[in-house]
Amino acid sequence: MTEANNAAVEKQNDNQNEAGKEQTGISFKDQSELDSFVDKKASKMLETAHSKWEEEAKAREDKAKQLAKMTEADRIKAQQKERDEALSKREHDLQMREYSIQAKSTLAEAGLPNSDELVSLVLSDDVKKTSNNITYLKEVVAEAVNKRVDELSNQTTPKETGSMAKTKTTDFAEIARKSRII
């Protein structure tokens, strides 16, 4: 039974190695090489997170020191200012979400794709500017499409051959009259 489990684990590791190879282009010779790679990545992520936590802790400590040096009235003003800044940031974020939804709707109405990537290109802090960006994008796309359609639809003029080229006439009644034998 343990041999079957070992075989299943090895097969699973091989599948994981192949999946990792397909996604990242990295291949591993054996399990120890894979473990080493994973350990390095994990330690790097931990170092990054640890340094971020230290910076945040230092910032909180500095803020606490500043608040301790202030008078009660100054502390209240500082806390109120902090709340106001947080509130204005939240309002701005909500406003940007609303603008994003409006931009997606406007893009859809204009017949353009309303993907998040395209919305991020046209979105701005002002509704009017966002609308102008969408209008400009629509014009540019329409111009590019028309130009490409014109390029593809341009054909060379056929050479003059056959009986019509000899007569230099396009009046079918005249051609028919000339062609009558009776």
Disulfide bonds with the S-S distance in Angstrom:
none
